[in-house]
Amino acid sequence: MNANNGEERIVHEVAMVVPKRTREEEEEGDYVEVLVTELKKRGMVADRVVGLADEFLKVAAPLETLESAAAELHIRKPTRLGMDLPFEVQGSEAFIQQSDGSLFSWFEHFRCYQHLLYGIVNCYGHDVTLKLDGREVCWAPEESLVRKLESEGVIKQIFPLHDELKRKELLRTWALNWWNFTNQPIDKIYSYFGAKIGVYFSFLGMYTQWLLFPALLGFIVQMVDFGSLQYLVLPSFFVITTLWAALFLQFWKRKNAALLARWQINCLVGPSQGYRFLGMEWSSLPFPKELTKNLGNEKFKEKEPYQRYEWFAYRKRFSNDVFVIISIICFQLPFELAYAHTYEMITSNIIKFVLTAVYLLIIQYLTRLGGKVAVKLINREINESVEYRANSLIYKTYIGIFYHVLLHRNFMTLRQVLLQRFIITQVVWTFMYGSLSYLKYSYRKFRARKKKRSEGGPSTGKIQIASRVEKEYLKPTYSASIGVELEDGLFDDSLKLALQFGMIMMFACAFPLAFALATVSNIMDIRTTALKLLVTLQRPSPRAAATIGAWLNIWQFLVVMSICTNSALLVCLYDKEGKWKMEPGLAAILILEHILLLLKFGLSRLVPEEPAWVRANRVKNVTQAQEVYSKQLLRSSSSEFASMVKPEKDDNNKN
């Protein structure tokens, strides 16, 4: 809810889809009427919209209703005292507002809506009969109405709605604002889409800005003929790009910490899994209740059950990883080798281009198939949160997506392969994934109009879809190609970005121009992905993630791999005869490799992961919290002492 000229603007933020019904069919006990009545009892605003093929309930919640739901959920929010406390309606003024002036973030909004909708239960003390398409369904006491209707197939979908005012503003200032190139309204993106999408676009924008320097340098190295100095220029370019990548990742951690501090998200960047949450490492395992129920009992002194549970979880995860690696070696590696050797034998450039296109399409299918297998394996693992399970999925899916370094020892052949991959990958991702959502939307509109004609609509003329909520429903969701169980569409976008980074870094010596191509590609991706999110897709459901997660570790791993692959490429450049002797040139490359590895890990220690003002702000908050707790403890102790002393004085006076 937003305030506009002192009045609260009612915004329908959630919609429910139910089968279309005519007014003649409605009678007492009709499920839609019962649902609308219960929604209003919960303090929400519900409007019915009849579409071509379905009926929609647009739901809005005033601020006081959201506050009550947040208090029931005990949502912890930062306060002006410097500590996070469960939200209370009476003390709402003490909680810090969002950057857009609202009290709750979009993620908190959506949690409150879910609580309100699924919290509608039968409080009448007896069964209520619901009439559904000529049949009757019993709504039992204390049973959730929404879950009941979902199980009966009545509620087809519950999805968030776009806020038209905010959506048009983001279209103007972000998606269609091509003149700003990499500048983006990150705070507005966060308030509209949530932290996960906001952090991703902040990372993409910073990555594209940092790419400008190596792009210019790579363009010069590629286009200028340095003659005999080429043997010094390429190693220098390799060293510069390696240091650039290491510095970029460290400064991204600083920016991520600054973003979270500005958004009042209690999350710290950490080294283990890419981040920590609420001061707690993600690697800590959630022990079952049967292990923790004896805590505090003097008889419970053995730590063996905890150790057994912990190592069982790690063993399960390790066995799944081994299974994935063996599968890749047995299935994907032979395919990679077959492609590389076939490419070597073909002489026609056109056939090579077609072969690379077919190869990339098959790799896309194998990645998607591997991701689905990984999801099934993850469901058998012991992971403490959905986000950690998603990170595990990233690791399992990315294993094996590496490139051929030593198979193409000729630099011209390797540059040709990389250029073809760049062009084909950009075309596939831009047109296939960008246009596919629009084609799905157009096909769903066609089916809705066809169904309307079959039900007795006008036989001639174009049937228009008038309601905005129906247009939103017909749009596809922002989902991952491997499924929606653990990840959303950011998985595919992050995977594409990681593949790009691996390509330009691991072959920096062979194809310096790739940095410039990646810069142009990312500038286009910022706008095209923004248009996709705002125009052709449903508004994504917010996810509780405040960093890029496991992708940070993957990028750091790619920097290490790039040091090894570029060193191998330099060996191929200097040792054309293939003698592999430890001559001064080869020895210098090996020394350079070890120095760069040391510098890469050394920079992680030299550059702090948090800005000084973030650390100072956290120390200030901790100090304020300690003072508040100390004062409260002194007051409670004083009152207890006074209550104990007063009876003693009364007894002395009586004596």
C-alpha positions as CSV (number, residue, x, y, z in Angstrom):
1,M,0.0,0.0,0.0
2,N,1.2,3.5,-0.8
3,A,0.1,6.8,0.4
4,N,-0.9,9.3,-2.2
5,N,-1.9,12.9,-1.2
6,G,-2.6,11.7,2.3
7,E,-4.9,8.9,1.2
8,E,-4.1,5.3,1.0
9,R,-4.0,3.9,-2.6
10,I,-5.6,0.5,-2.8
11,V,-3.5,-1.7,-5.0
12,H,-4.6,-5.2,-5.9
13,E,-1.4,-7.2,-5.5
14,V,-2.6,-10.8,-5.7
15,A,-5.1,-12.6,-8.0
16,M,-6.8,-15.9,-7.7
17,V,-8.1,-17.8,-10.8
18,V,-11.4,-19.8,-10.6
19,P,-13.6,-21.3,-13.2
20,K,-15.9,-19.0,-15.0
21,R,-19.5,-19.1,-13.8
22,T,-22.7,-17.3,-15.0
23,R,-24.9,-15.4,-12.6
24,E,-27.7,-17.8,-13.1
25,E,-25.6,-20.6,-11.6
26,E,-24.9,-18.8,-8.4
27,E,-26.9,-19.7,-5.4
28,E,-26.5,-19.8,-1.6
29,G,-23.3,-21.6,-0.6
30,D,-21.6,-20.8,-3.9
31,Y,-17.8,-21.2,-3.4
32,V,-17.0,-17.8,-5.0
33,E,-19.4,-16.0,-2.8
34,V,-18.2,-17.8,0.3
35,L,-14.6,-17.0,-0.6
36,V,-15.3,-13.3,-1.2
37,T,-17.2,-13.1,2.1
38,E,-14.3,-14.7,4.0
39,L,-11.8,-12.5,2.4
40,K,-13.7,-9.4,3.5
41,K,-13.9,-10.8,7.0
42,R,-10.1,-11.0,7.1
43,G,-10.0,-7.3,6.3
44,M,-9.1,-7.6,2.6
45,V,-10.6,-6.1,-0.5
46,A,-11.8,-8.5,-3.2
47,D,-13.0,-7.6,-6.6
48,R,-14.5,-10.1,-9.1
49,V,-13.5,-9.9,-12.7
50,V,-15.1,-12.1,-15.4
51,G,-12.7,-13.0,-18.2
52,L,-13.1,-14.8,-21.5
53,A,-12.4,-18.3,-20.1
54,D,-12.0,-17.8,-16.3
55,E,-13.1,-15.7,-13.5
56,F,-10.6,-13.8,-11.3
57,L,-10.6,-12.4,-7.8
58,K,-8.3,-9.4,-7.3
59,V,-7.2,-9.1,-3.7
60,A,-5.9,-6.1,-1.9
61,A,-5.0,-5.6,1.8
62,P,-5.1,-2.2,3.6
63,L,-2.0,-1.3,5.7
64,E,-3.8,-2.2,9.0
65,T,-4.6,-5.7,7.7
66,L,-1.0,-6.2,6.6
67,E,0.2,-5.0,10.0
68,S,-2.0,-7.5,11.8
69,A,-0.7,-10.3,9.6
70,A,2.9,-9.3,10.1
71,A,2.3,-9.3,13.9
72,E,0.8,-12.8,13.7
73,L,3.7,-14.0,11.7
74,H,6.2,-12.4,14.1
75,I,8.1,-10.9,11.2
76,R,11.4,-9.6,12.5
77,K,12.2,-6.1,11.3
78,P,15.0,-3.6,12.0
79,T,14.1,-0.9,14.5
80,R,15.5,2.6,15.3
81,L,17.1,1.0,18.4
82,G,19.6,-0.9,16.2
83,M,18.2,-4.4,16.6
84,D,15.7,-6.6,14.8
85,L,12.5,-7.2,16.8
86,P,9.2,-9.0,16.0
87,F,6.7,-6.6,14.4
88,E,4.0,-5.2,16.7
89,V,1.1,-3.0,15.5
90,Q,1.2,-0.7,18.5
91,G,4.9,0.1,18.0
92,S,4.9,0.3,14.2
93,E,6.5,3.8,14.3
94,A,9.7,2.4,15.8
95,F,10.3,0.1,12.8
96,I,12.5,1.5,10.0
97,Q,10.7,2.1,6.7
98,Q,11.8,0.8,3.3
99,S,13.6,3.0,0.8
100,D,10.3,3.8,-1.1
101,G,8.6,4.9,2.1
102,S,6.6,1.8,2.7
103,L,6.6,-0.1,6.0
104,F,7.0,-3.6,4.5
105,S,9.2,-4.9,1.7
106,W,7.6,-6.8,-1.3
107,F,8.8,-10.1,0.2
108,E,7.1,-9.2,3.5
109,H,4.0,-8.1,1.6
110,F,3.7,-11.4,-0.1
111,R,4.3,-13.4,3.1
112,C,1.4,-11.5,4.7
113,Y,-0.9,-12.2,1.7
114,Q,-0.1,-15.9,1.9
115,H,-0.8,-15.9,5.6
116,L,-4.1,-14.0,5.2
117,L,-5.3,-16.2,2.3
118,Y,-4.3,-19.6,3.7
119,G,-5.3,-18.5,7.2
120,I,-9.0,-18.5,6.2
121,V,-10.4,-21.5,8.2
122,N,-13.8,-22.7,9.1
123,C,-14.5,-21.1,12.5
124,Y,-18.2,-21.9,12.6
125,G,-17.8,-25.1,14.6
126,H,-19.7,-27.3,12.0
127,D,-19.3,-28.4,8.4
128,V,-20.1,-25.9,5.7
129,T,-21.4,-27.1,2.3
130,L,-19.7,-25.5,-0.7
131,K,-21.4,-25.8,-4.1
132,L,-18.9,-26.4,-6.9
133,D,-20.2,-26.9,-10.5
134,G,-23.3,-28.8,-9.5
135,R,-21.6,-30.8,-6.7
136,E,-21.3,-30.3,-3.0
137,V,-18.0,-30.2,-1.0
138,C,-17.8,-30.3,2.7
139,W,-15.6,-27.6,4.3
140,A,-14.6,-29.1,7.7
141,P,-14.0,-27.0,10.9
142,E,-10.5,-25.5,11.2
143,E,-9.8,-26.5,7.6
144,S,-8.2,-23.9,5.3
145,L,-10.6,-22.7,2.6
146,V,-8.0,-21.9,0.0
147,R,-6.2,-25.2,0.4
148,K,-9.5,-27.0,0.1
149,L,-10.4,-25.2,-3.1
150,E,-6.9,-25.8,-4.5
151,S,-7.2,-29.5,-3.7
152,E,-10.6,-29.7,-5.5
153,G,-9.1,-28.0,-8.6
154,V,-11.3,-24.9,-8.1
155,I,-8.5,-22.3,-7.5
156,K,-6.3,-22.8,-10.5
157,Q,-3.5,-20.4,-9.6
158,I,-2.6,-17.7,-7.1
159,F,-0.1,-15.2,-8.5
160,P,1.1,-11.6,-7.8
161,L,-0.2,-8.8,-9.9
162,H,1.8,-5.9,-11.4
163,D,1.3,-2.5,-9.9
164,E,0.7,-0.4,-13.0
165,L,2.1,2.9,-11.6
166,K,5.3,1.3,-10.5
167,R,5.6,-0.9,-13.6
168,K,5.2,2.1,-15.9
169,E,7.8,4.1,-13.9
170,L,10.3,1.2,-14.1
171,L,9.6,0.9,-17.9
172,R,10.5,4.6,-18.3
173,T,13.5,4.8,-16.0
174,W,14.9,1.3,-16.5
175,A,13.8,-1.0,-19.3
176,L,13.4,1.7,-22.0
177,N,16.1,4.0,-20.7
178,W,18.9,3.0,-23.1
179,W,20.9,6.2,-22.7
180,N,22.0,5.2,-19.1
181,F,23.7,2.0,-20.4
182,T,24.6,0.3,-17.1
183,N,23.0,2.7,-14.6
184,Q,19.8,1.2,-13.1
185,P,17.3,2.2,-10.4
186,I,18.4,-0.6,-8.1
187,D,16.4,0.6,-5.1
188,K,13.2,0.7,-7.1
189,I,13.9,-2.7,-8.6
190,Y,14.4,-4.1,-5.1
191,S,11.2,-2.6,-3.7
192,Y,9.2,-3.9,-6.7
193,F,10.7,-7.4,-7.3
194,G,12.5,-8.2,-4.1
195,A,16.0,-8.7,-2.9
196,K,17.0,-11.6,-5.1
197,I,16.3,-9.9,-8.4
198,G,17.5,-6.6,-7.1
199,V,20.9,-8.1,-6.2
200,Y,21.2,-9.9,-9.5
201,F,20.7,-6.7,-11.5
202,S,23.1,-4.8,-9.3
203,F,25.7,-7.6,-9.9
204,L,25.0,-7.5,-13.6
205,G,25.3,-3.7,-13.8
206,M,28.6,-3.6,-11.8
207,Y,30.0,-6.5,-13.9
208,T,29.2,-4.7,-17.1
209,Q,30.7,-1.4,-15.8
210,W,33.9,-3.2,-14.8
211,L,34.0,-4.9,-18.2
212,L,34.5,-1.6,-20.0
213,F,38.3,-1.4,-19.1
214,P,39.3,-5.0,-20.2
215,A,36.9,-4.5,-23.3
216,L,38.9,-1.5,-24.4
217,L,42.2,-3.1,-23.7
218,G,41.2,-6.4,-25.4
219,F,40.0,-4.4,-28.5
220,I,43.4,-2.8,-28.7
221,V,45.3,-6.1,-28.2
222,Q,43.1,-7.8,-30.8
223,M,43.2,-5.1,-33.5
224,V,46.7,-3.7,-33.2
225,D,49.6,-5.7,-34.7
226,F,52.4,-5.5,-32.1
227,G,54.7,-7.7,-34.2
228,S,57.4,-9.4,-32.1
229,L,56.0,-7.8,-29.0
230,Q,52.9,-9.9,-29.3
231,Y,54.7,-12.5,-27.1
232,L,54.8,-10.0,-24.3
233,V,51.4,-8.3,-24.9
234,L,49.4,-11.5,-24.5
235,P,50.9,-12.5,-21.1
236,S,50.5,-8.9,-19.9
237,F,46.9,-8.9,-21.0
238,F,46.4,-12.2,-19.2
239,V,47.9,-10.9,-16.0
240,I,45.8,-7.7,-16.1
241,T,42.5,-9.6,-16.7
242,T,43.3,-12.0,-13.8
243,L,43.9,-9.2,-11.4
244,W,40.9,-7.4,-12.7
245,A,38.6,-10.4,-12.1
246,A,40.0,-10.9,-8.5
247,L,39.4,-7.3,-7.7
248,F,36.0,-7.2,-9.2
249,L,34.8,-10.1,-7.1
250,Q,36.2,-8.5,-3.9
251,F,34.6,-5.2,-4.6
252,W,31.3,-6.9,-5.4
253,K,31.3,-8.3,-1.9
254,R,31.7,-4.7,-0.6
255,K,28.9,-3.5,-2.8
256,N,26.7,-6.4,-1.8
257,A,27.3,-5.6,1.9
258,A,26.5,-1.9,1.2
259,L,23.2,-2.8,-0.5
260,L,22.1,-5.0,2.3
261,A,22.8,-2.3,4.8
262,R,20.9,0.2,2.7
263,W,18.0,-2.2,2.4
264,Q,18.1,-3.0,6.1
265,I,18.6,-6.7,5.5
266,N,20.5,-8.5,8.3
267,C,22.9,-10.5,6.1
268,L,26.7,-10.6,6.0
269,V,28.9,-11.7,3.1
270,G,30.9,-14.7,4.2
271,P,33.5,-17.0,2.6
272,S,32.1,-20.4,3.2
273,Q,29.0,-20.7,0.9
274,G,29.2,-17.2,-0.6
275,Y,27.3,-15.7,2.3
276,R,26.0,-16.0,5.8
277,F,22.5,-15.2,7.0
278,L,21.6,-13.6,10.3
279,G,25.1,-14.3,11.6
280,M,24.7,-18.1,11.1
281,E,26.7,-20.1,8.6
282,W,24.6,-22.0,6.0
283,S,26.7,-25.1,6.6
284,S,25.1,-25.6,10.0
285,L,22.8,-28.5,9.8
286,P,19.2,-28.5,11.1
287,F,19.1,-31.3,13.6
288,P,15.8,-33.2,14.0
289,K,13.6,-32.8,17.1
290,E,14.5,-36.2,18.5
291,L,18.1,-35.1,18.7
292,T,17.5,-31.7,20.2
293,K,14.6,-32.5,22.7
294,N,17.1,-33.8,25.3
295,L,19.2,-30.6,25.3
296,G,19.6,-29.2,28.8
297,N,19.1,-32.6,30.3
298,E,22.0,-33.6,32.5
299,K,21.8,-37.2,31.3
300,F,22.2,-36.1,27.7
301,K,26.0,-35.7,27.6
302,E,26.9,-37.7,24.5
303,K,27.6,-35.9,21.2
304,E,27.7,-39.1,19.1
305,P,24.1,-38.7,17.8
306,Y,24.9,-35.2,16.5
307,Q,28.1,-36.4,14.8
308,R,26.4,-39.4,13.3
309,Y,23.6,-37.2,11.9
310,E,26.1,-34.6,10.6
311,W,28.3,-37.0,8.8
312,F,25.3,-38.9,7.4
313,A,24.2,-35.6,5.8
314,Y,27.6,-34.9,4.3
315,R,28.0,-38.5,3.1
316,K,24.6,-38.3,1.3
317,R,25.6,-35.0,-0.4
318,F,29.0,-36.4,-1.3
319,S,27.6,-39.6,-2.9
320,N,25.1,-37.5,-4.9
321,D,28.0,-35.3,-6.2
322,V,30.0,-38.4,-7.1
323,F,27.1,-39.8,-9.0
324,V,26.7,-36.6,-11.0
325,I,30.4,-36.4,-11.8
326,I,30.5,-40.0,-13.0
327,S,27.4,-39.4,-15.1
328,I,29.1,-36.5,-16.8
329,I,32.2,-38.4,-17.5
330,C,30.3,-41.3,-19.0
331,F,27.7,-39.3,-21.0
332,Q,28.8,-35.7,-21.6
333,L,32.5,-36.1,-22.0
334,P,32.4,-38.5,-25.0
335,F,30.0,-36.1,-26.6
336,E,32.4,-33.2,-26.0
337,L,35.3,-35.1,-27.5
338,A,33.3,-36.2,-30.5
339,Y,32.3,-32.6,-31.2
340,A,35.9,-31.4,-30.9
341,H,37.3,-34.0,-33.2
342,T,34.5,-33.6,-35.8
343,Y,35.1,-29.9,-35.8
344,E,38.8,-30.5,-36.5
345,M,38.0,-32.7,-39.5
346,I,35.4,-30.4,-41.2
347,T,36.9,-27.9,-43.7
348,S,33.8,-25.8,-44.5
349,N,33.1,-22.9,-42.2
350,I,29.4,-23.0,-42.8
351,I,29.2,-26.6,-41.7
352,K,31.3,-25.8,-38.7
353,F,28.9,-23.0,-37.8
354,V,25.9,-25.4,-38.1
355,L,27.8,-28.1,-36.1
356,T,28.5,-25.6,-33.3
357,A,24.8,-24.5,-33.3
358,V,23.6,-28.1,-33.0
359,Y,26.2,-28.8,-30.3
360,L,25.1,-25.8,-28.2
361,L,21.4,-26.9,-28.5
362,I,22.3,-30.4,-27.3
363,I,24.3,-29.0,-24.5
364,Q,21.3,-26.9,-23.5
365,Y,19.1,-30.0,-23.4
366,L,21.8,-31.9,-21.4
367,T,22.0,-29.1,-18.9
368,R,18.3,-29.0,-18.5
369,L,18.1,-32.8,-18.1
370,G,21.0,-32.8,-15.6
371,G,19.3,-30.1,-13.6
372,K,16.1,-32.1,-13.3
373,V,18.1,-35.1,-12.2
374,A,19.9,-32.9,-9.7
375,V,16.6,-31.7,-8.3
376,K,15.6,-35.3,-7.5
377,L,19.0,-35.9,-5.9
378,I,18.7,-32.8,-3.8
379,N,15.3,-33.8,-2.5
380,R,17.1,-36.8,-0.9
381,E,19.7,-34.7,0.7
382,I,19.6,-33.0,4.1
383,N,19.7,-29.3,3.5
384,E,18.6,-26.7,6.0
385,S,16.8,-24.3,3.6
386,V,15.3,-24.0,0.1
387,E,18.0,-21.5,-0.8
388,Y,20.8,-23.9,0.2
389,R,19.2,-26.6,-1.8
390,A,19.1,-24.3,-4.8
391,N,22.8,-23.6,-4.3
392,S,23.5,-27.3,-4.3
393,L,21.6,-27.5,-7.5
394,I,23.9,-24.9,-9.1
395,Y,27.0,-26.8,-8.2
396,K,25.6,-30.1,-9.6
397,T,24.4,-28.5,-12.8
398,Y,27.5,-26.5,-13.5
399,I,29.9,-29.4,-13.2
400,G,31.2,-30.5,-16.6
401,I,30.3,-27.3,-18.5
402,F,33.9,-26.5,-19.4
403,Y,35.6,-25.9,-22.7
404,H,38.3,-27.4,-24.9
405,V,41.6,-25.8,-24.3
406,L,44.3,-28.2,-25.4
407,L,42.2,-29.7,-28.2
408,H,42.6,-26.5,-30.2
409,R,46.2,-25.5,-29.9
410,N,45.9,-23.3,-33.0
411,F,45.0,-19.8,-31.9
412,M,43.1,-18.9,-35.1
413,T,41.0,-22.1,-34.8
414,L,40.2,-21.4,-31.1
415,R,39.2,-17.8,-31.9
416,Q,36.9,-19.1,-34.6
417,V,35.2,-21.5,-32.2
418,L,34.8,-18.9,-29.5
419,L,33.3,-16.3,-31.9
420,Q,30.8,-18.9,-33.2
421,R,29.8,-19.8,-29.7
422,F,29.4,-16.1,-28.8
423,I,27.2,-15.4,-31.7
424,I,25.1,-18.5,-31.4
425,T,24.7,-18.3,-27.7
426,Q,23.6,-14.7,-27.9
427,V,21.1,-15.5,-30.6
428,V,19.7,-18.5,-28.8
429,W,19.3,-16.7,-25.4
430,T,18.0,-13.5,-26.9
431,F,15.5,-14.9,-29.4
432,M,14.7,-18.2,-27.9
433,Y,14.3,-17.2,-24.3
434,G,13.2,-13.6,-25.0
435,S,10.7,-14.4,-27.7
436,L,9.5,-17.7,-26.2
437,S,7.6,-16.0,-23.4
438,Y,5.9,-13.7,-25.9
439,L,4.9,-16.7,-28.1
440,K,3.5,-18.5,-25.1
441,Y,1.5,-15.4,-24.2
442,S,0.1,-15.1,-27.8
443,Y,-0.8,-18.8,-27.9
444,R,-2.7,-18.6,-24.6
445,K,-4.6,-15.5,-25.9
446,F,-5.5,-17.4,-29.0
447,R,-6.8,-20.4,-27.0
448,A,-8.9,-18.1,-24.7
449,R,-10.5,-16.4,-27.7
450,K,-11.1,-19.7,-29.4
451,K,-12.8,-21.0,-26.3
452,K,-14.9,-17.9,-26.1
453,R,-16.1,-18.5,-29.7
454,S,-16.9,-22.1,-29.0
455,E,-19.1,-21.0,-26.0
456,G,-21.3,-18.8,-28.2
457,G,-19.2,-15.7,-28.6
458,P,-19.2,-13.6,-31.8
459,S,-18.3,-15.6,-34.8
460,T,-16.7,-12.6,-36.7
461,G,-14.4,-9.9,-35.5
462,K,-11.6,-10.0,-33.1
463,I,-12.4,-10.8,-29.4
464,Q,-10.5,-8.4,-27.2
465,I,-9.2,-9.3,-23.7
466,A,-10.3,-6.2,-21.7
467,S,-9.3,-7.0,-18.2
468,R,-5.7,-6.5,-17.1
469,V,-5.8,-9.3,-14.6
470,E,-6.6,-11.8,-17.4
471,K,-3.7,-10.5,-19.5
472,E,-1.4,-11.1,-16.5
473,Y,-2.7,-14.6,-16.0
474,L,-2.1,-15.5,-19.6
475,K,1.5,-14.5,-19.4
476,P,4.0,-17.2,-18.5
477,T,5.8,-17.3,-15.2
478,Y,9.4,-16.4,-14.6
479,S,10.6,-20.0,-14.1
480,A,13.8,-21.9,-14.6
481,S,14.2,-24.4,-17.5
482,I,14.9,-27.1,-15.0
483,G,11.6,-26.6,-13.2
484,V,10.1,-24.3,-10.5
485,E,10.6,-26.5,-7.5
486,L,13.8,-24.9,-6.2
487,E,14.7,-22.0,-8.6
488,D,13.1,-19.2,-10.6
489,G,14.1,-17.7,-14.0
490,L,17.3,-16.2,-12.5
491,F,18.9,-19.6,-12.6
492,D,19.0,-19.5,-16.4
493,D,20.1,-15.9,-16.5
494,S,22.9,-16.5,-13.9
495,L,24.0,-19.6,-15.7
496,K,24.3,-17.7,-18.9
497,L,26.3,-15.0,-17.2
498,A,28.7,-17.6,-15.6
499,L,29.2,-19.3,-18.9
500,Q,30.1,-16.0,-20.5
501,F,32.5,-15.1,-17.7
502,G,34.2,-18.5,-18.0
503,M,34.5,-18.1,-21.7
504,I,36.1,-14.7,-21.7
505,M,38.4,-15.4,-18.8
506,M,39.6,-19.0,-19.7
507,F,40.5,-17.9,-23.2
508,A,41.7,-14.3,-22.6
509,C,45.0,-14.9,-24.4
510,A,43.4,-16.5,-27.4
511,F,40.5,-14.1,-27.9
512,P,40.9,-10.7,-26.2
513,L,38.0,-9.2,-28.2
514,A,35.6,-11.4,-26.3
515,F,35.6,-8.8,-23.5
516,A,34.2,-6.2,-25.8
517,L,31.5,-8.6,-27.2
518,A,30.5,-9.5,-23.6
519,T,30.1,-5.8,-22.7
520,V,27.7,-5.2,-25.6
521,S,25.9,-8.4,-24.8
522,N,25.4,-7.4,-21.2
523,I,24.2,-3.9,-22.0
524,M,21.5,-5.5,-24.2
525,D,20.7,-8.2,-21.6
526,I,20.0,-5.6,-18.9
527,R,17.2,-4.0,-21.0
528,T,15.8,-7.1,-22.7
529,T,15.6,-8.9,-19.3
530,A,13.9,-5.9,-17.8
531,L,11.4,-5.8,-20.6
532,K,10.8,-9.5,-20.2
533,L,10.1,-9.1,-16.4
534,L,7.9,-6.0,-16.8
535,V,6.0,-6.8,-20.1
536,T,5.9,-10.4,-21.2
537,L,6.0,-12.3,-17.8
538,Q,3.9,-12.4,-14.7
539,R,5.3,-10.5,-11.7
540,P,7.7,-13.0,-10.1
541,S,7.0,-14.2,-6.6
542,P,9.7,-12.8,-4.2
543,R,12.4,-15.1,-2.9
544,A,14.4,-14.6,0.4
545,A,17.9,-14.3,-1.0
546,A,20.1,-11.4,-0.5
547,T,23.3,-12.4,-2.4
548,I,24.1,-14.2,-5.6
549,G,24.6,-17.4,-3.5
550,A,26.7,-20.2,-4.9
551,W,27.4,-18.3,-8.1
552,L,30.0,-16.3,-6.3
553,N,32.0,-19.4,-5.5
554,I,31.6,-20.6,-9.1
555,W,33.0,-17.3,-10.4
556,Q,35.9,-17.4,-8.0
557,F,36.6,-21.0,-9.2
558,L,36.5,-19.8,-12.8
559,V,39.2,-17.2,-12.0
560,V,41.4,-20.0,-10.7
561,M,40.7,-22.1,-13.8
562,S,41.4,-19.2,-16.1
563,I,44.9,-18.9,-14.6
564,C,45.6,-22.6,-15.5
565,T,44.0,-22.5,-19.0
566,N,45.7,-19.3,-20.0
567,S,49.0,-20.6,-18.8
568,A,48.4,-23.7,-21.0
569,L,47.6,-21.4,-23.9
570,L,50.8,-19.5,-23.5
571,V,52.7,-22.7,-23.4
572,C,51.1,-23.7,-26.8
573,L,52.0,-20.2,-28.1
574,Y,55.7,-20.4,-27.1
575,D,56.2,-24.1,-27.6
576,K,54.9,-24.5,-31.2
577,E,57.0,-27.6,-31.8
578,G,55.5,-29.4,-28.8
579,K,58.8,-30.3,-27.2
580,W,57.6,-29.3,-23.7
581,K,61.1,-28.5,-22.4
582,M,61.7,-26.4,-19.3
583,E,63.3,-23.5,-21.2
584,P,63.3,-20.0,-19.8
585,G,60.0,-19.1,-21.5
586,L,58.1,-22.1,-20.1
587,A,59.6,-21.8,-16.7
588,A,58.6,-18.1,-16.6
589,I,55.0,-19.1,-17.5
590,L,54.9,-21.6,-14.6
591,I,56.3,-19.0,-12.2
592,L,53.8,-16.5,-13.5
593,E,51.0,-19.0,-12.8
594,H,52.0,-19.6,-9.2
595,I,52.4,-15.8,-8.6
596,L,48.9,-15.1,-10.0
597,L,47.4,-17.8,-7.8
598,L,49.0,-16.2,-4.8
599,L,47.9,-12.7,-5.8
600,K,44.3,-13.9,-6.4
601,F,44.0,-15.3,-2.9
602,G,46.1,-12.5,-1.4
603,L,43.7,-9.8,-2.8
604,S,40.8,-11.5,-0.9
605,R,42.7,-10.6,2.3
606,L,43.8,-7.1,1.3
607,V,40.4,-5.8,0.2
608,P,37.9,-5.8,3.0
609,E,34.6,-7.5,2.2
610,E,32.6,-4.7,3.9
611,P,32.9,-1.0,3.7
612,A,34.0,0.8,6.9
613,W,30.6,2.6,7.2
614,V,28.8,-0.7,7.2
615,R,31.0,-2.1,9.9
616,A,30.6,1.1,11.9
617,N,26.9,1.0,11.5
618,R,26.7,-2.6,12.7
619,V,28.9,-1.8,15.8
620,K,26.6,1.2,16.5
621,N,23.5,-1.0,16.3
622,V,25.1,-3.7,18.6
623,T,26.0,-1.0,21.1
624,Q,22.5,0.5,21.1
625,A,21.0,-3.0,21.5
626,Q,23.3,-3.7,24.5
627,E,22.4,-0.4,26.1
628,V,18.6,-1.1,25.7
629,Y,19.0,-4.7,27.1
630,S,21.1,-3.4,30.0
631,K,18.6,-0.7,31.0
632,Q,15.7,-3.2,30.7
633,L,17.6,-5.7,32.9
634,L,18.4,-3.0,35.5
635,R,14.7,-1.9,35.6
636,S,13.5,-5.5,36.0
637,S,16.1,-6.2,38.7
638,S,15.3,-3.0,40.6
639,S,11.5,-3.8,40.6
640,E,12.2,-7.3,41.8
641,F,14.5,-6.1,44.5
642,A,12.0,-3.5,45.6
643,S,9.2,-6.0,45.7
644,M,11.3,-8.2,48.0
645,V,12.4,-5.4,50.3
646,K,9.0,-3.9,50.9
647,P,7.5,-6.9,52.7
648,E,10.5,-7.0,55.0
649,K,10.0,-3.4,56.0
650,D,6.3,-3.9,56.6
651,D,7.2,-6.9,58.9
652,N,9.7,-4.7,60.8
653,N,7.2,-1.9,61.3
654,K,4.6,-4.4,62.6
655,N,7.1,-5.7,65.1
